[in-house]
Amino acid sequence: MTAAARLRPEPRRPGSTTPRARHAPQPTSAVAAAPAPHLADPAAVAAATDGQVAIVQARLLEWYGAQGRDLPWRHTRDPYAILVAEVMLQQTQVDRVIPKWQAWLAQFPTLTDLAEASRADVIRAWQGLGYNLRAVRLHAIARAATARYGGQLPSDLDALLSLPGIGRYTAGAIASFAFEQPVAMVDTNIRRVLSRVFWGTPPTASPEPAAREVQALADAVLPQPGPTAYAWNQALMDLGATTCRAQQPLCLVCPLLGVCRAQAGLPHLQPAGRPATAAGRRATAAARPRPKQPPFEQTDRYLRGRIVDAVRALEPGQVLARRHLAARLPAHTPDRLDRLLHALAADGLIGLAPNGSIRLPS
């Protein structure tokens, strides 16, 4: 089966740092001149030929060799270290993750060390990363892998997916980046790059491609063998993070200029009528009516974080009286605080004593 055939999506059911500038390749392929295909039209999507796939692979891999980011987790093939990086990176910027990743591995060098740690120590070590539930999830993965696989992460994709808290992206990242298996995965950056390059920017009225369609596309264009697939997956992430950005993509310095299907519809990359100048964009944004949102300090997310921070600061064995916690929190009612505390306890982030005091979980 050709790559063109494998690129057809399934029928839909109803209802950071800019890379160094380099000489941009000039449009040389007829592919770039083709109109952007509609996602629901398999015949149009099939126009992404084997020739286009080969050119994209060659250009992107060459670009990655020269422009790829030097990140510490790219210097290891330890599945556990890669798992920690991937979980931390899910909601946190790279620059903030690097020192936290290094400190985490110093405190919990192996999967077994993490599994044997107390939940309280794990939550303390996560301080500064936000979205604390990720620490609980990482701890649960470590304990499950230790119980099932003797303290090692499996290389098999299905076995990885069987572990609690590991989804398709994280499983694919471990299989590719730790074991160098030819496995594709899709995150936000990869989804954006592949959709633009091979499908173009669909008309505004078009539905977004389903996750299965993007995964099928990623599988279809994945180069072989495993080490090449490793570089390809990293390159897609880097291109999406630094060049093929969601807003204001740097198309003129993109290595895929000339073979990207979104190039023919560049105006579609921005909303119609978007002001050309930064001042015009700011004025338009200021004039646009927006629903009134409460200050961040009054949101559940903010209050959850402050509760966990207060409990995290306790010494081992200490508890925090509910009235003392309530005095530290803005904009809450007793009912709201009760709801937040019980939700955090259900998530495994705090412990609640019968007398209402709060502590870290054991």
N, C-alpha and C positions, 0 to 999 in steps of 0.2 A: 504494500500500500504506500502510495506517495505521501509526502508531507502535505501536499495540497488537499488530498482526500481526508487526512487525519485532522486538518484544521477546521473542518465543518463543525459548527456547534450543534448540539442536540436541539431539536425543535422545542420552542418554549411552550409551556402549557399556559392556558389563559389564567385569567384571574387571580541647611547645614553648611557646609563649606563648599564654595564653588570650585570646581576643578580648574587646574591651570589651563589657560587658553591654548589651543593647538590649532593647526591648520585644518579647517573643516573640509571634509570631502565634498566635492561639488556633485550636484545631481547628475548621475550617469545612467540611471536605470529607468526604463519605461514604467517600472512599478510605481515610481514616485508620482508620475503624471496621472495614474488611474484614480478615478473618483473613489472616495472613501466608501467601502461597502456597508450596507445596512446589516446589522447583526442577525436579523431574522431571515436573511437571504443566503442560504448555503451556497448557491451558485456564485454569488459575488464574493463570498469569503474564500471560495476555492481558487480565486485569482491570485492568492498568495502562493506563489509557485515554489517548487524546490529550489529554484535559482535564487529567489528572494531570501529564503531561509538560510541558504549557504552564505550569501553575502552578509546578512545580518550577523550570523554567527562569527564569521571571520573578522568583521569590523569591530564588533563588540569585544571579542576576546583580545584583539590587539590593543584596543583602548584600555581595557582593564589591566593589561600587562604594564602599561605606561602610567595610568591614572588611578589605579585601584587604591582605596584607602588602606593605610597600614594600621590595622586594628589588632590588639593583642590576642584576641581569641582566634585570629587567623594564623597564629603561630603554634597552634596545638591541634591535635586530633583526639584529645581526650573527650569522650562523649559527655561526661559529667560537666566539664568546664564549658563545653559548648551549650549544653542544656541551660546552665545558669545564665550564660550570656543571652540566650534567646528569650528566656523568661524576663530578664531585666529589661531587655530592649523593647518589649512589647508596648510599654507605655512611657518610656523614659528616653531622653535624648542620649546619643552616644557619648558626648563629653561627660555627662553625669554618671554614666554607667561604668566607664573605664576604672576609676578608682574604687568604686563600690564592688565591682567584679573581682578586682585584685584582693581587696580586703576580705571579701567573702571566702575566696579560695584559701586565703591564709588561715582563716578561722575554721573552715570546714574543707579540708583538702580533698576529701574523697566523698563519694556518695554514701558510704557507710558512716563516715563521720557525721554527715548531715542527718542521716536516719537516726543515729543514736543521740543526737542533740535534743534538748528539750524544746518544746514549742516556744517557750518564753525566750530562750536564747536566739532562736531563729527570728522571731519578731524583732528583738532588739537589734540584731545584725542588719535587718532590713531598713533601719532608720535612714531617712533622707531620700528614699526612692519613691515613696508614695504608692498608692494602690496596694495596700498592705496584704490584701488577700492573695497576691502572687506569692508571698513568702509561705503562706499556709499551703498553697498548691504545690510549691516546690518541695516542701517538707513531706507532703503526702506522696509525691512521686518517689522521693528517695526511700521512704519506708516500704512502699509497694515493690520497688525494684530490688531492694535488699531482701525482702521476703521471698520474692519469686525467682530472682536471677542471681542471688548470692552477692549482691552489692555491685552489680554491673548493669549497664543499660544494654538491652539487646540491639542487634543490628537489623533485625527483621522489622519491616515497616508495620506489619499487622501486630507484632508483639509490642512495639512502641505505642501503637494506638490503643492497646489494651490497658495501658497504665492510666490511672486516674489523673485527669488534668492535662493530658497530652492530646492535642488536636492534630489535624492533618498537616498544618504548616510546621509545627514544632517537630513532629515525627519526621517529616521530610528533611528538615534542616539537620537533624541529628544524623540521619542516614547519609545525607550528602556530605556534610561538613566534617563529620567524625569518621565515617566509614568509606567515604568517597564512592558511594553507590550512585549509579545514574538515576537519580530520583529528582523529580521536579517538585517545587513547592510554590505557593502563591501567597505573598503578603501584599500590603497596600501598594508599595512601590512596584513590585513585579506585575501586579494586575494592571497598573496604569501604563507601564512601558509596553507590555505585550499587547494590550488592547489598542494603544495608539499605533504601534509599529505595524501590526498585522491586520487590524480591522479598521484603522482610521478612527476619527472621531465621529460617532454616529450623530444623526440629526437630533435636535433637542427633544423631539417627541419620542425617540427610540427608547425602549427600556434598557436599563443597565444589563450587561450580560450576567447570567447566573453564575454562581461559584463553580458549578460543574463544567460550564462552558470554558471559563478561563483556565481551570485545571486541565481540561482536555487540550487546550491550546498550548499550555506550558509543557505538557507531556509530549505533544507532537513536535515541538521545535527544540526539545532538549538534545544537545549533542552527546555523542558517545565518544569514549568510554567514561567511567566514573570520574577520574581526575579532571577531564575536560568539563564534565557536567558541574563539578565543584566550582571551577573558575567562572563558568557561565552563570550559575545561580548568584555568585557573589557580584558579578558584573552587572546583572540586572538590578540588584539592590542598589549598587553604587550609582548607576545611571539614574535611577528614579530618585535617589536622595540628593544628588548634586546637580543634575542637568535636566532630566525629563520631569521637572517638578510639577506639582498639581497646579500651582499658579505661576505665571510668568516662566514657562519652560525656556531653557537656553538653546533653542533649536539651531541657531547659527553656529554653535560650537559642538553640536552633537555629532558623534561619530556615525550616526545612522541617517544623517541628512542625505537625502537622495533616494533612500530605500524605505523611509517611514511613510505609511499610508496617511497619517494625520497631516503630513506636509501639504498635501493637495487641498486640505481644508483648514489651514492654519487659522482663519478667522473664527472657526468653530471652537478653537481652544479657549477663547474668551467669550463671555456673553455678548450678544449683539448690542451695538451702541455703546460699548465700554469706552469711556473717555481715554484718549491717548496719553494724557499727562498724569503724573502722580497727583498733582493738585486737583485736576478734574475728577480723578477717581475718589479722592478724599471728600470733595464737595458732594459728589453723587451719593457716597456712602452716608454722609451726614444727613442728607435730605431724605434718605430712604426710611420709611416708618418701620420700626422694629417693635416686637412685643416686649413689654417691660419685664426685665428679669430681676430677681432679687440679687442683692450683693452676694458675692461668692461666700463671704463670711456667714451668710445665713442659710447656706445650702446643707443638705444632709451630708454630702461628700466632705465638706469642710469640717463639720461637727464630728463625723466619724474619725477623720484624721486626728483631730485634737483629742478625742477620747483615747485613741490608741497611743498617741504621744504621751499623754498623762500617765497611762498605765505602764508604758514602756520605761518611764523614768523611775519606777519603783525599784527598790532593792529586792533581791530574792526573798520571798516570804512576806513582803509587805503587802498591805491592801490599801485601797483608797476608798474612803467613805463617800457614799453617793452625794451627800450634801456638799462636800468639799469639791467634788468633780463639778457639780451643778454651778457652783460659784465661779468656775473658770470659763464657763461656756456662755457665749452670747446668744440671744435670740432663740431661746428654747422654752418649751413648756414641759411640765412634768410628764405629760402623755408622750410628747415627742421624744424626750430623753429615754423614757421607758422603752419605746419602740426601737430606738437606735441601739440601746444596750442589748436588748434581746436579739436583734439582728446581728450585731457583732459577736455575741456569744454563739449564735448558730453558725456563724462563719468560722469559728475557732480562733478568733482574734483576742478575745478576753474571756475571763471566767467570772461568773456571778455567784456570790455567796448567798446563803439563805437570808442573811440579815441585810442584803442589798449592797454590800461592799463589792468593789471591783478589783480584780487582780489579773495578772497575765495567766494564760492557760499553762498547765503543767506539761 
